[in-house]
Amino acid sequence: MEFDFIIIGGGSAGCVLANRLSVNPNHKVVLLEAGPPDDSHFIHNCNPVNMLYLMNSPTYNWKYFAEGNAKTGKRKFYWPRGKTLGGSSAVNAMIYTRGHSSDYDRWAEMGNTGWDFKSVLPYFKKSELQHRGEDAYHSKDGTMDVIDPTFHFAPSHAFIKACVQAGIPQNKDINGEKYEGVDFFQINQTPEGKRCHSSVSFLNPVRNRKNLTVINFAHIKRVLIKDKTAYGIEYYDMKEGKKLKTLTASKEVILSAGIIGSPQILKLSGVGPKAELQKFGIDVQLDLPGVGENLQDHPDIIIRCKGKHGASLTTFPWPYMIQFMSKFYKKNNEPFVFTPTDAGGYVKSDPSVEVPDLQLQFASLRMQPHGNGINPIRSGFVLHVCHMRPKSRGRVLLKSANPFDAPRIEANYFDDETELNALVNGVKIARKIIAQPAFKELFVREEMPGAHVQTDAEIRQFILDRAESVYHTAGSCKMGIDEMAVVDPELKVHGIANLRVIDSSIMPTITSSNIHAPTVMIAEKGADMILEKYVS
């Protein structure tokens, strides 16, 4: 079976590419996804229980674990990644943020011409269906819904008010002219309150195109390379008992398998650090040392608080939970658009910081990390604090040459203490917010870290013991012109013809935002560069 373009990975980027590259009816395009279709109500119905299921689902989630270093006690970190059409956008909390303009200007300063904020803004706008209307930063002409929630619990309102009382500005559009400040997040949902992930936004509108083929349950073995030119792929058809199949590409193979899958597939295909490939008996097509390196994440710490009882406070306690949950399963007179982590924004860890380096995310749920251990009886809330510009770097390594073996992921949190020092201040900022008068009628006590954790040394140890991933990962196939770069500014793999990587793994430095919106932007720009090359 021959196609013009083979797209590996049907996630946030892959669905965009499938849409844009198949616009030309002369382009024969195939999209391969390892997971199942996204036709489950767990994905489309946005109630919190469904979201918690997706967080830990063996069906719709790769359920990766990253290794910690000595500083974090070498504990494991859960790194969930979506395994279905829509990828991680099908299992996330749907928050829409872009980051600061300097994130992209920095990419350009590193030699990535055309990736400054002025150049990428049109691609953010291209995909966006902004329900507030259009302006210099937003568009209403795209197919990806960006909308304001229509429902917030009382603690979320209190959070916004408390931030203002603590001297943090309210900012109605953190994706607009100003970055600093807090408000309710905009999210990727339809006006009917259904998840608007990449499959809904980009794939569903074009599924009837005769030149577009979508293959689910396709586990990639390797990209086929000859004379340093990619010409096809091998994959296991999981619907046919792992039957090995081959597809060829007359134009390009595009890796959009994400920050874990893309470097793993490159290495299995013989593209990566020579010594590592030889260790596992993989024929070396190209010694490319940067593959799997430069891995980045936003380390996150949770402040969890017990709240006062009261039906108006939060989803819980009973029986208000049942009344609230029923809103997701009946027709409402007014649209019901909701996400649990509905409020937050950006603050500085220290006044000397030029651009805010901490993200706050607030939820009216008394939860543990990864949704484990929600108390359905008592009210409460959590405030996430995560560092946006980490200097620590991890990596993705092979465990074997078996494509069914999950790779070894080294998170390497706090190898550079910049993040740790910032988060110590972040805990203090979070406590200052919760201590404001706005929370007086809602707050009972701080459960985590607790009143016994007060000194900087105690807070540091709490962070090292309890910090987790906030699922914003990037950088393992970085874009650049230096010797550790994997792709060039056109997202072409250095040294291999007809092969590109287009997903969040190409970020040279992680954006100071949730990852979905920047990943869609990368795919929009990447698709344009491909189409410019193959005008016919």
C-alpha positions in Angstrom: 0.0 0.0 0.0 1.5 3.3 -1.1 0.6 6.7 0.1 2.1 10.2 -0.4 2.2 11.0 3.3 2.4 8.6 6.3 1.5 10.2 9.6 2.5 8.2 12.7 0.3 9.1 15.7 -3.2 10.4 15.8 -2.9 12.8 18.6 -3.0 16.6 19.0 -0.6 17.1 16.1 -1.4 14.1 13.9 -5.1 14.9 13.5 -4.2 18.5 12.4 -1.7 17.1 9.8 -4.2 14.6 8.5 -6.7 17.4 7.9 -4.3 19.9 6.3 -2.3 17.5 4.1 -5.5 15.8 2.7 -6.9 19.2 1.6 -5.3 18.5 -1.8 -7.3 15.6 -3.3 -4.1 14.6 -5.1 -2.4 13.8 -1.8 -3.0 10.3 -0.6 -2.7 10.4 3.2 -2.7 7.7 5.9 -2.9 8.4 9.7 -1.9 5.5 12.0 -2.9 5.4 15.7 -1.8 2.8 18.1 -4.9 3.1 20.3 -8.6 2.6 19.6 -11.1 5.1 18.0 -12.3 7.9 20.3 -15.9 6.9 20.2 -16.3 6.3 23.9 -18.6 8.4 26.1 -15.7 8.5 28.6 -13.9 10.8 26.2 -16.8 13.0 25.0 -18.8 13.4 28.3 -16.7 15.7 30.4 -17.8 14.8 33.9 -15.0 14.5 36.5 -15.5 10.7 37.0 -14.9 10.1 33.3 -11.8 12.3 33.3 -10.4 10.3 36.3 -11.1 7.1 34.4 -9.2 8.3 31.4 -6.3 9.3 33.6 -5.8 5.7 34.6 -7.4 3.8 31.7 -5.3 0.9 30.2 -7.4 1.3 27.0 -7.0 5.0 26.3 -3.7 5.7 28.1 -0.1 4.6 27.6 0.3 4.8 31.4 4.0 5.5 31.3 6.2 5.9 34.4 9.3 8.0 34.6 12.2 7.4 36.9 13.2 9.9 39.5 16.8 10.8 40.6 18.5 10.7 44.0 17.0 14.1 44.9 13.4 12.8 44.6 14.2 9.5 46.3 14.4 7.6 43.0 10.6 7.3 43.2 8.5 6.6 40.1 6.5 9.4 38.4 3.2 8.6 36.6 3.2 10.1 33.1 -0.1 9.4 31.5 -0.3 10.0 27.7 -3.4 9.6 25.5 -3.7 6.4 23.4 -6.6 7.1 21.1 -7.5 9.4 18.3 -6.9 12.9 19.7 -4.0 11.6 21.8 -3.5 13.4 25.1 -6.1 16.0 24.1 -8.7 13.2 24.4 -7.8 12.6 28.1 -6.6 16.0 29.5 -8.4 18.7 31.5 -9.0 20.7 28.2 -7.3 23.9 29.4 -6.4 26.2 26.6 -3.2 28.2 27.1 -0.5 29.3 24.7 2.4 30.6 26.8 4.3 33.8 26.7 5.5 35.5 23.5 9.1 35.3 24.8 8.9 31.4 24.7 8.7 31.6 20.9 11.1 34.5 20.5 13.6 32.4 22.4 13.2 29.6 19.9 14.0 32.0 17.1 17.0 33.4 19.0 18.4 29.8 19.1 18.5 29.7 15.3 15.0 28.5 14.6 14.1 31.1 12.0 10.3 31.7 11.5 9.4 30.5 15.0 9.2 33.8 16.8 5.9 34.8 18.3 4.9 37.2 15.5 5.4 34.3 13.0 3.6 31.6 15.0 0.6 33.8 16.1 -1.2 33.3 12.8 -1.0 29.5 13.3 -2.6 29.8 16.8 -5.4 31.8 15.2 -5.8 29.5 12.2 -7.1 26.6 14.3 -9.1 28.6 16.8 -12.9 29.0 17.0 -12.9 31.6 19.8 -16.4 32.0 21.3 -15.6 35.5 22.6 -15.1 36.7 19.1 -12.0 37.7 17.1 -9.4 40.3 17.9 -5.6 40.8 17.3 -4.9 37.6 19.2 -7.9 35.4 18.4 -9.9 34.1 15.5 -13.4 32.6 15.2 -12.8 31.0 11.8 -11.1 27.7 13.0 -12.6 24.4 14.0 -11.2 24.0 17.5 -13.6 25.4 20.1 -12.1 27.7 22.7 -14.9 28.6 25.1 -15.6 29.9 28.6 -17.0 27.5 31.2 -20.6 28.3 32.2 -20.4 26.8 35.7 -18.0 27.4 38.6 -18.1 26.2 42.2 -18.0 28.8 45.0 -14.3 28.0 45.9 -13.2 28.9 42.3 -14.9 32.3 42.6 -13.2 32.7 46.0 -9.8 31.8 44.4 -10.0 34.6 41.9 -11.1 37.1 44.5 -8.4 36.0 46.9 -5.7 36.4 44.3 -6.8 40.0 43.8 -6.8 40.5 47.5 -3.2 39.1 47.6 -2.1 41.6 44.9 -2.2 39.4 41.9 -4.0 41.1 38.9 -7.1 39.6 37.3 -6.5 38.9 33.7 -9.5 38.1 31.5 -7.3 36.8 28.6 -4.0 35.1 29.6 -3.7 34.2 25.9 -3.9 37.8 24.7 -1.7 40.9 25.2 -1.0 40.3 28.8 0.3 37.0 30.4 0.5 37.7 34.1 -2.6 37.3 36.2 -5.4 34.9 37.0 -9.0 34.2 36.0 -11.1 31.3 34.8 -9.4 29.3 32.1 -10.9 29.0 28.6 -11.2 25.4 27.6 -11.6 23.1 24.5 -15.2 22.2 24.7 -18.2 22.6 22.3 -21.1 24.8 23.3 -22.9 21.6 24.2 -20.4 20.8 26.8 -18.6 18.0 24.9 -14.8 17.5 24.7 -13.4 19.2 21.6 -10.1 17.4 21.3 -8.0 17.2 18.1 -10.0 14.3 16.6 -13.3 16.3 17.0 -11.7 19.6 15.8 -9.7 18.4 12.8 -10.3 14.8 11.9 -14.1 14.4 12.2 -14.8 17.2 9.7 -12.8 15.5 7.0 -13.3 11.8 7.6 -15.2 11.4 4.4 -12.3 12.5 2.2 -11.5 9.6 -0.2 -7.8 10.4 -0.1 -7.6 10.1 3.7 -7.2 6.7 5.4 -7.2 6.3 9.2 -5.9 3.1 10.7 -6.4 2.3 14.4 -4.6 -0.3 16.5 -1.4 0.2 14.5 1.6 -0.3 16.7 4.7 1.0 14.8 7.8 -1.2 14.5 10.0 1.1 12.7 10.4 3.7 9.9 12.0 2.1 6.8 15.2 3.9 5.7 17.5 3.3 2.8 20.5 5.4 1.8 19.5 7.9 4.5 16.0 8.4 3.0 12.8 7.4 4.6 10.5 5.4 2.3 7.9 3.7 4.4 7.0 2.0 7.7 6.4 -1.3 9.3 3.6 -1.7 11.8 1.8 -4.4 13.7 -1.9 -4.7 13.0 -3.2 -5.4 16.5 -6.7 -6.3 15.2 -5.1 -9.1 13.2 -3.0 -10.7 16.0 0.1 -8.5 15.6 0.3 -9.1 11.9 3.3 -7.2 10.5 2.4 -4.9 7.6 4.3 -2.4 5.4 3.3 0.9 4.0 5.4 3.0 1.6 5.5 6.8 1.3 6.2 8.5 -2.1 6.8 11.9 -0.4 7.3 11.9 3.4 7.0 10.0 6.7 5.9 12.2 9.6 6.4 11.2 13.2 3.7 12.7 15.5 3.9 10.1 18.2 4.6 12.5 21.0 7.5 13.1 23.4 7.9 9.4 24.2 6.8 7.7 21.0 8.7 9.8 18.5 12.2 9.4 20.0 11.5 5.7 20.6 10.5 5.1 17.0 13.4 7.0 15.7 15.8 4.9 17.7 14.1 1.6 16.7 14.5 2.8 13.1 18.3 3.2 13.6 18.3 7.0 14.1 19.8 8.0 17.4 22.9 7.8 19.6 25.2 5.2 18.0 26.3 3.5 21.2 22.7 3.1 22.5 21.5 1.6 19.2 24.4 -0.8 19.0 23.8 -1.9 22.6 20.5 -3.3 21.5 21.6 -4.7 18.1 19.9 -2.0 16.0 21.4 -1.3 12.6 22.6 2.3 12.8 21.2 4.4 9.9 22.4 7.7 11.4 24.3 8.6 14.6 22.1 11.4 15.9 23.0 12.0 19.5 20.2 14.3 20.4 17.3 11.8 19.9 15.6 11.3 23.3 17.6 14.0 25.0 16.4 17.5 26.2 13.3 16.1 27.8 11.4 18.7 29.8 8.4 18.9 32.1 6.7 21.4 34.5 7.2 20.0 38.0 4.0 20.4 40.0 3.1 20.6 43.7 -0.4 20.5 45.2 -1.7 22.4 48.2 -4.7 20.5 49.4 -7.2 22.0 51.8 -10.2 20.8 53.8 -13.3 22.9 53.3 -16.4 23.6 55.3 -19.6 21.5 54.6 -22.2 23.1 52.5 -24.1 22.1 49.3 -23.0 25.3 47.5 -19.3 24.8 48.1 -18.1 22.1 45.8 -19.0 18.9 43.9 -18.9 17.1 47.2 -20.3 16.2 49.8 -23.3 13.9 49.2 -26.0 14.3 48.1 -25.0 17.4 46.1 -22.6 15.3 44.1 -25.4 13.3 42.6 -27.4 16.4 41.7 -24.3 17.9 40.1 -23.3 14.8 38.2 -26.8 14.5 36.7 -26.2 17.7 34.8 -23.9 15.7 32.5 -26.6 13.2 31.6 -29.6 15.3 30.9 -30.6 18.0 28.6 -30.2 21.4 30.2 -32.0 24.6 29.3 -28.7 26.4 29.3 -25.3 25.1 28.0 -23.3 23.3 30.7 -19.6 23.7 30.0 -17.3 22.6 32.8 -13.9 21.4 33.8 -12.7 20.6 37.3 -9.5 22.7 37.1 -11.3 25.8 36.0 -9.3 28.7 37.4 -5.7 29.8 37.5 -3.1 31.8 35.7 0.5 33.0 35.9 2.5 34.7 38.7 6.2 35.5 39.5 8.0 33.3 42.0 10.0 36.5 42.9 9.7 40.1 41.9 13.1 40.0 40.2 11.7 37.5 37.7 11.1 39.2 34.4 8.3 37.0 33.1 6.0 35.0 35.4 7.5 31.6 36.0 4.7 29.8 38.0 1.3 28.6 36.8 -1.5 28.3 39.4 -4.3 25.8 38.7 -7.2 25.6 41.1 -9.8 22.9 41.4 -12.8 22.6 43.8 -12.0 18.9 44.4 -10.2 17.5 47.4 -7.9 15.2 45.5 -4.6 13.5 45.5 -2.2 13.7 42.5 -3.4 11.9 39.3 -7.0 11.9 40.8 -6.2 9.2 43.2 -8.0 9.4 46.5 -10.8 12.0 46.0 -12.8 12.1 49.2 -16.5 11.9 48.2 -17.8 12.8 51.7 -16.0 16.1 52.6 -15.7 19.4 50.8 -12.4 20.9 49.9 -10.1 22.2 47.2 -6.6 22.0 45.8 -4.2 24.6 44.4 -1.6 23.4 42.0 1.7 25.3 41.7 4.0 24.4 38.8 7.2 25.8 37.4 7.0 26.9 33.8 10.7 27.3 32.7 12.6 24.4 34.0 16.4 24.1 33.4 16.5 20.4 34.4 16.6 18.0 31.5 15.6 14.3 31.3 15.8 11.8 28.5 14.0 8.9 26.8 16.1 5.7 26.5 15.4 2.3 25.0 14.9 -0.6 27.3 15.3 -3.1 24.4 14.8 -3.3 20.6 11.3 -4.6 21.2 8.8 -2.0 20.1 6.3 -3.3 22.6 8.6 -2.5 25.5 7.9 1.0 27.0 11.1 3.1 27.0 13.0 4.1 30.0 12.1 7.7 30.9 14.4 9.7 33.2 12.5 12.7 34.5 15.5 14.2 36.3 13.4 16.7 38.2 15.3 19.4 40.2 18.7 18.4 38.8 19.0 22.2 38.4 17.6 23.8 41.6 16.0 26.7 39.8 12.7 24.9 39.8 13.0 23.9 43.4 13.8 27.4 44.6 10.9 28.8 42.6 8.4 26.3 44.0 9.4 27.0 47.6 8.3 30.6 46.9 5.3 29.2 45.0 4.1 27.3 48.1 4.3 30.5 50.1 2.4 32.4 47.4 -0.3 29.7 47.5 -0.6 29.9 51.2 -0.9 33.7 51.0 -3.8 33.4 48.6 -5.7 30.8 50.7 -5.2 33.1 53.8 -7.1 35.9 52.2 -10.6 37.0 53.4 -12.3 35.5 50.3 -11.6 32.0 51.7 -12.7 32.7 55.2 -16.1 31.0 54.9 -14.8 28.0 52.9 -11.5 27.1 54.5 -11.0 24.7 57.5 -7.4 23.7 57.4 -4.5 22.9 55.1 -4.1 19.1 54.8 -1.0 19.1 52.5 1.7 20.0 53.2 0.2 20.9 56.6 0.8 23.4 59.3 3.9 21.5 60.5 5.8 22.4 57.3 6.9 26.0 57.6 10.7 26.6 57.1 12.2 26.8 53.7 14.1 23.6 54.4 10.8 21.8 55.3 9.0 23.1 52.2 11.9 22.0 50.0 11.8 18.5 51.4 8.0 18.4 51.0 8.4 19.4 47.3 11.1 16.7 46.8 8.9 14.1 48.4 5.6 15.0 46.8 6.2 16.9 43.5 4.6 15.2 40.5 4.2 15.7 36.7 1.5 18.1 35.6 1.6 16.3 32.2 3.2 19.2 30.2 6.1 17.4 28.6 8.2 18.4 25.6 11.6 18.6 23.9 12.9 15.0 23.3 13.5 15.6 19.5 14.4 19.2 19.7 14.4 21.7 16.8 17.6 23.5 16.2 20.9 24.0 14.3 23.3 22.7 17.0 24.9 19.3 17.2 22.2 18.0 19.7 19.3 19.1 17.5 17.1 16.4 16.0 15.1 18.4 13.5 15.8 21.6 11.6 13.5 24.7 11.6 11.4 23.0 8.9 11.0 20.0 11.2 13.0 17.8 8.9 15.2 15.2 10.7 18.8 16.1 10.3 20.6 13.8 7.9 17.5 11.7 6.8 15.5 12.8 3.8 11.7 12.6 3.6 11.4 12.3 7.4 10.0 14.9 9.8 8.9 15.1 13.4 5.9 17.3 14.1 4.7 17.3 17.7 5.7 18.7 21.1 8.9 16.8 21.1 10.5 19.4 18.8 10.3 22.2 21.3 13.8 23.3 22.1 12.5 24.8 25.3 9.2 24.0 26.8 6.4 26.6 26.5 5.2 28.3 29.7 1.7 26.8 29.2 -0.3 23.7 28.9 0.9 21.8 25.9 -2.1 21.1 23.6 -2.5 24.6 22.0 1.2 25.0 21.2 1.3 21.4 19.8 -1.6 22.3 17.5 0.2 25.4 16.4 3.3 23.4 15.6 1.3 21.0 13.5 -0.4 23.9 11.6 2.9 25.5 10.8 4.5 22.1 9.9 1.6 21.3 7.6 2.1 24.6 5.8 5.8 24.0 5.3 5.0 20.6 3.8 2.3 21.9 1.5 4.6 24.7 0.3 7.1 22.0 -0.8 4.5 19.9 -2.6 2.4 22.4 -4.5 0.6 20.6 -7.4 
